Amino acid sequence: MNQTNITSLSTAATDKSNEDLVASHLHADGTLDVLMFDGASSVSDQHYLDKQCGDPAWFVQQFAAALLQVATPAIKQADSMELALHTLHEQHSKLLQSTTMPVYAYPIAALTWLRVHANGKHASIYALGDCKAFLLDAEGKASELDPYVNPQEGILKTAIEQLKQEGLDEQARWARLLPMLRERRVAQNLSEHPSILCLYPQGRFAAREYNIPLAASGHLLLMTDGFYRLVDSYHLYDDQSLMQACARRGLDALMQELRTYEAGKAGGMTVKKTDDASVVMLRLGE
């Protein structure tokens, strides 16, 4: 596998810090690790760990650095996650021990970790949260590699629609949603087996793990939900047409289309009008 086969793009929703992160590392034996992070926007009134970049951005940056430091092809991905979290705590012990924050302010993130093994014939996925992963085969057929629906999204969309029907503006809707969002954040952080990447898990992560055979050609694609809005929020594409467009037109064109469409929208069924958006595409067999 070759890192030159990777193209990626990550853009912030606004002029604030990008809470997404894309990283990759090619090991000496040819194993390739590709990481896709989506930091969850804070539901706190302030940031505690990094007041300039914000706590979600700090968390994904520091965890990614720790994971790339400890991960090797000889260590299982789940075990590497535990080592990385331990490393992060050791490296930032002074900051973490001196900072008192409410549980709802603890940063969390979605993570999909794609590992293409050295022989190039199979890959493995370790996933927490709602990043998306697809395989586009040589015939242009798309398959979702990690079919996961976040149950909280439906609850949130229903609540937002009810608030809109009450005639509340965006600021008033946010104020009404905040207690529910904070309660959810506490539950995620205090879970015995969290299904999201968090700073203080109470046990091992409840990740989704897959082993995937790879053909000689095609494309692997990872994306955050901000980029996937092209499908599930805006309905400009379905899975297959989006993957085909990425391969044919390139990631820049699709990202520009996303941002242009969002600039013309007046709001929707999401908490944020726009979101940080990231996508990675890996060409196989080259």
N, C-alpha and C positions, 0 to 999 in steps of 0.2 A: 504494500500500500504506500501511496505517495501523498505527502501533504499538498503538493501542487494540484491535486485533484479536488481540493476543497475550495469552495467559494462561500463567503458568508457576508452578512450585512446586518447591522444592528443600529437602530435609530431611536432616539428619545422622543417621547410624545410632545414635550415642550422644551424650553430652554433649561429646565432643571436636569439633574443627574439622570442618566440612564440606569434603571434598576435591572435591566437585562444584562446578560453577559454571555459571550461565546468564546470558548477556548479550545485548543487542541494541542495534542502532543504525540509525536511519533517516537516510539521506543526503539531501542537499538535493534531488536529482533524483527522490526517491521510492524508490530502491533500499533494500531492507531486509536487513540482516545479522543473523542469529540464531546465536549460538554456544552449543554444549553441550560442556562439559568434564567429564571424569571422571578425577580424579587417582588414580593407582595408589598404594595404601597402601605405605608404606615397608617395606622388608625389612631395614632397618638398625637397630642398637641405639640410635641417637640421631639427632636432627635437626641439620643443620649450617647451614642458611640462615635458618631461623625456628624457634627453639626453642619459641615459644609456640603458634603456629598449626600448625607442622609443615611440612616441605619440600614435600609434594605440594600443600597448599593455597597455599603461597607461590608455587609455580611456576604453577599455573593462574591465580591472581589477577594475577601480574605479566605473564604472557604474554597474557592477555586484554586487559589495559590497553594493552600495547604494540601488539597487533593492532588494537584499536579506534582507536588513535592513527594508524596508518599506512595502514590499509585505505581504499581509495576505489573507486568503481565502475569507474574507468579502469584499475585495476591488477588483473591476474589474481590469483585467490585463492592459487595456488601461489607466485607472486612476493611477495604480501603476507606469506605465512608466513616467507619468508626475511628480509624487511625487519623483521618483528616480532621475530624471534629476534636479529637484529643490534641492534635498538633495546634489547631487554632486556639484552643483554650490555653495551652502552654505559652504560645507566642504572644498572646494578648491578655495574660492573666492579670497584670496590673490594671489595665483598663477595665476589664470585666468585673474584677473584685471591687473596684472603687466606684462603680456605677450602679445606682439603684433605680430600677425602672419598673413600672407596673407590668404584669404579665402580658397584658394586651399590647404592650409596646415592644415585646421581644420580636426581632425580625424573623420572618419565614420566607421561603422561596420554593418554587417548583424547580425540579432538576430532571433532565433526561440526559443520561450518560450512555453514549453509543461507543462500543468497543469493537473495532474491526480487527479480527485476529490475524496473526502474521501470515497465515496461508492465503488470506483473502477469500476463503470459501465460506466463512460464516462470521456472524457478528453476534454480539450480545447487547442487550439493553437493560439498564437499571433506571427505573423511573419513579419519581415522587411528584405528585401534583399533576398539572394539566398541560404541560408542553406536548406537542404533537410529533409523531414520527411516522414517516411513510416510505414505502419502496415503490419506485416507478420502474417497471421492467422495460426491456428493450422494445416491446411492442406498444409501449405507452399506457399500460394498465397500472393504475395506482392501487396499492394495498396499504391499509393502516396497520402499522406494526404494534401499536399499543392502544387498542380501542378502549378508551376510558372517557367517561362522562362525569364531570364534577357535579355531584348532587346539589351542592350549594348554589350553583349557578341558576338552576331553575327557581329555587326559593328566592334568590335575590332579584331575578327578573320580575317575578310575580309581585314582590314588594314594591319595586320601582314603578311598575305599571299602576298599581293601586295609588301610589303617591301622586303620580302624574294626573290620574283621573280626579284627584282632589284639587288639582289646580296649583300645586306647589311648585315653586321655581327650583332650580338646581341646588341652590344653597340650602333652602328649607328641606329638600329631600335628603340631602346629605346629613343634616342635623337629626332628622328622624331615623335614618338608617344607622347612624353611628353606634348606638347601644347594641344593636344586633350584630354589627360587624366586630365590635370589641368582644362580645360574648363568644362569637365564633373563634376569634383569634386566641382567646384564653383556652378554649377547648382543644384547639390544635396543638398548642404548646404544652398542655398538661396531659396529653394522650400517652398511654403506656406504650403504644406502638404507633407513632405518628406517621401519617401518610403524606407528609410534607416535610421538607428540609427545615429544621428548626435548630436554634442555638442550644437549647437545654432539653433534648429528648429524654423522656422518662424510661425508655427502653430502646430496643433496636427498631430501626425504621421499618415500617410495613410497605416495602417497595414492591413494585411490579417488575418481574424479571423475565426476560425472554431470550431464547437462543434462536437465531434466524439463519437459515442457509442463504448464501448469496450466489447469484448467477455470474456469468463472466462479464456481463454488461448491464447497464441500467444506472439508476440514481437513488441514493438515500437522501432523504430530506428531514430535517428537524426544524421546528418553528415554535415560537411562543404564541400564546393565545392572542396577543396583540396583532401579529401578522395573520393569524388564522381568522381574524375578523372578516377577511375577504370572503370567507365561506360562511361561517356560522352566524355572523351579525349582519353583514351587508348583502349576502347572497349574490355576489358578483360572479362567483365560481362555485363548482362543486369540487370534491377532493381531486378527481381525476383531471379536470380542466386546469385547476390551479397548479398541480404538479407538472403537467405538460407545459403550461405557460412558463413556469420557472426554468424548466430545462431548455425551452425553445427561445424565450425572450430574455432570460437572465434575471437575476434577483433585483437589480437596480430598477428595472422597468416596473416590476410588480410592487416594489416598495413605493415608488413614485405614484403609482396608481392608487395605492392605499391612502397615502397622505393627501392626494388631491381630492379623493372622494370624501375623506373625513373633513377637509377644510370647507366643503360645501354643505355639510350636515348641520342640522340645528339641534341635535341631541338624539338620544336613543334609549334602548332598554339596558344600559350599562351604567355603572357608577361613574365611569370616566368617559368623556366624549372621545378622547383619544388615549392610546396606551403605547408604552414602549413596545417596539416590534423588532423581532429578530428571526433570521432564517439562515440555515446552513444547507448547502447542497454538496454532496459527495458523489463524484463520478466513479463508477466501478469499472474495473478491467482496463485501466489505462496506466 
